[in-house]
C-alpha cells in the first residue's frame, strides 16, 4: 500500500509543483484584476485548490496518453504507468476522481463559471494527444493552462471582458515560451518517436521563437495594465519579469538539456513577478 500511495503521488507530480504554479499564476492575475484587489478568501481557496486538482488530473491523463512513448525517453521511463507500478485504468480513475472533486468545488459559483469548467476539462483531456498530430501542442497547453483566467473573471463579474481575453492570449504565448524550452530537453527523443513539439517545429529558430513569445506576453500585460488603470508601480513587477525572460533566453541559447530545463523551471519567478506588478499596480 505504501508503494502504491507513493506511485500515485508521482503520477500527479506531487514532487514537481512547478506545473501547479505555472497554472496558478495566471489565475491569480485574473482574480486580482477582476476584483480590483483581493478577491476574498472563498474565491482564492476555490481557485487555488481547483488549480492543484486539475493540474494533477491533467498529469494522470498525460501519463495515460503517453505510456507507450515514455518508456523510450530517459527522463520519463520510470513514471508510474510505464514502470508498471500502477495500471492505465488506475490513472484514468485518479484523473476522473480529481476532476470530479474540482467540479464539486466550484458549485457555489455562478452558472457561467460552471459551464466554463467543462471546457477546461475537455482541454485537459485533449492536450496530451495533440503532440501526435499538431505541430504546436504548446499552444494547446497555453489555452488549457490559461483557462483559469476567463473562469476567474466569470466568477467575479459573471461576464468576461476584453481585458480577460487579452490576458488569456498573452498567457498562451507565455506557455509557448516556457514549454518550448521544456520541449528542447526531449527534442532528440521526440524526433526519434515521431512526436510533434514546438521545439521541433521552430527548429533552429527556437530561441528566436521563445523571445518573440515572451515579447507578446509582455505587450499583452501592458495592454491589460492600461485597461485596468494600474498605477506606475506595475512597472516594478513587469521589469523584474523582463529580467527573468532575458535570463531564460541566455540559458536556452546554449541548447543544453540542463540549461533548458532550468529556464523552464525558473518561469515560476517570472509569473510571480508579473503578479507582484499587478498587486502593486492595484495598490
N, C-alpha and C positions, 0 to 999 in steps of 0.2 A: 504493500500500500504506500509506503514511504517513497519508493522509487516511482510509482505511478503519479503521485502528487508532484514530485519534482519534474517529471516529464510534462505534466500539464502546465506547470509554471514556465518551463522553457517554451512550450507550444505558444503561449500567449505573451512571450517575451518579457516576463517579469524582471529578467536580468538585464533588459535593454530598454530603459524608459525613454530613450531619445525619440522613438516614434510617437509615443503619447504626448510628449512635449511639443513636437512639431505639429501635431494635430490640435493641441490645446492653445497655443499662442494665437492663431488666427481667430479662434472662438472668443478668447479674452479680448482681443482687439475689438471685435464686433459687439460684445456685451457692453463694454465701457462706452463705445461710441454711440450705440443705440440708446443707452441710458443717460448719456451726458455726464457720466461719472459712475460711481459704484452702483452695480445693478441690483444689489440686495443679496443676502446670503442664500436665499432659496434658489435663485437662478444660478448663482455661482456654484452651488453644490450640485444641482441637477446637471449642469453642462460639464462640470469637471468630471463627475462620475460617469456621465454618459460618454464623454470622450475616451476615458480609460476603457470602458466596456466595449465600445465599438472598435477601438483600435485592437483590443485583444481578440475580438471576434474576427476582425479582418486578418490578423496574423494566423489564426487557426484555419481560416478559409484559404489563405495564401499557401500554407504548408500542404493542405489537402490538394490544391490545384497543382503544386509544383513537386509533388512527391517523387515523380519519375525523373525529374531533372535534378533535384537536389543531391541525389546520390552521386552525381558526376561532377559536382562542384566542391572543391576543397573546403570552402567556407561553410557549406550547408550540409555536408554529407552526414553529420551527426545529429541533425534535427530529429525530434521525437518520432515522426512518422517514418521517415526514411531509414532510421536506425532500428525500426521495429519495436520501439518502446510502447507506442500506442498505435491503434489502427486508424485508418482513414475515417471510418464511421464514428469513432470516438471524437475525432477532431470536428466533424460536422455537428455532432451533438453539443460539443462545447461552444462552437460558434453560434448555434441556434439558441442555446440557453442564455448566453451573454447578450445576444441581440434582443431576446425577449425581455430580459431584465431592464435593458436600456429603454425599450419601448414603454414598459410599465413606469419607468422613472419619469417620463415626460407626460404622463396622464393628467397631472394638474395644470398643464399648459394649454394654450388655446388650440383650436382645431387646425389652423394653418401650420403651426409647428408640428403637430402630429402627422399631418399629411406630408410635410417635407421629410419627415423621418423615414418614410417608405422609399423615397428617392435615395436617401443616404444609405439605406440597407441595400438597395439594388446596386449602387456603386461599389459597396464593399464586396459584393458577390462577384460583380463583373470584372473589376480591376485585375485580379490575379490571372485571368485568362487572356487579357489583352496583349500580353507580351508574345503571344503565339501568332498574332496576325496584324497588330497595329504598330507602325513604326515609331510612335511616340507614346508608349504606355505611361510615361511620367506625367503627361498632360492629364490623363485619366486619374492618376493618383492625386494630382493637384485639385481636380474637381472634387474627388472623394474627401481629401483632407481639408478642403475649404468649405465643405457643406455646412459646417457649424456656423459659418458667417450668416447666410440667409436665415438659418434656423434661429440664431440669436436675435437678429433684428425682428423676426416674426414673433418671437416670444415676448419681446419688449413692446413693440409697436403695433403688432397684429397686421403689419404690411411690410413690404420690402422696398425701401427707397433706392434710388440710383446709387447713392453712396455705398450701399451694401454690395451692389454688383461690381462696382469699380474695385472695392476691396477684395472681392471674390476673384476677379480676373487677375489682380496683382498677385494673389496667393498662388494661382495656377503657375505663374511664371517663377515664383519662388520655389515651388515644388520641382519644376523642371530644372532649376539651377542646382538644388541640393541633391536631387535624386539622379541627375546626370553624373555628378561627382561620385555618388554611390555606385552607379552602374559601371563607371570606369574601373572599379575594383574588380568586377567579374567579367569584363568585356571579352577576354580571351575565351573563357569558359562558355559564355553566351553565344559567341560566334561558332564555337565547336558544336553546340547543341541546336543551333539554328533558331535561337530566340531573337527577339527584336527589342532593342532598348534605344533610348535617345543617344547614349554614348556611341552606339554602333551607327545610328542614323547620321549623327553630326560628323563622325569620323575625325579627320584631322582638324576640324573646326570646332571641336568640343569645348575648348576653353573659351573661345570667342562666343559660342552659344550660351555658355554659362554667364559670361559677362553681360551679354545683351538681356538675358532673362533677369538678372539682378537689376539692371538698369530700368526695366519695365516695372519691376516691383517697386523700386524707389520713386519712380514717377507717379505710380498709382497712389502711393502713400501721400505724396504732396497734394495730389488732386483731392483725395479724401480729407486731408487736413484743412484744405480751403473750404470744402463743402461743410465740414463740421465746425468751422470757425475756431480751430485750435489756435492757442496763443503761440508766441515765438519760442517758448520753452520746448515745444515739439521738436525743434531742430537739434536739441541736445541728444535725444534718443536716436533721431534719424542719422546724425553724423556718426555716432558710435556704431550704428548698424552698417553704415558705409565702410567704416574702418574694418569691420568684420569681413565684409564682402571682399575687400582688397586682399586681406589676409588669406581668404579661401582661394582666391584666384592665384595667388602666389604658390599655394600648396598644390593645386590641381595642375599648374603649369608643368610640374615635374612629371606628371602622369604616373607616379609611383603608387602602388596599391595602398601602402600605409598612409601616404600623404592625402590621397583622395578620400580615404575613409575618415581621416582626421578632419578634413574640410567638411564632410557631411555631418559629422557629429557636432562640430563647432557651430552649426547653424542654429542650435538651441540658443546661443548667445545673441545671434542676430535677431531672432524672433522676440527675445526678451527685451532687447534694446528698443525695438520698434514699439513694444508695449509700453516701455518706460516713456517714450516720446508722447504716446497718446495720453498716458497718465498726467504728465507734466503739462501737455497742451490743454487738458481739460481743467487743470487746477485753477 
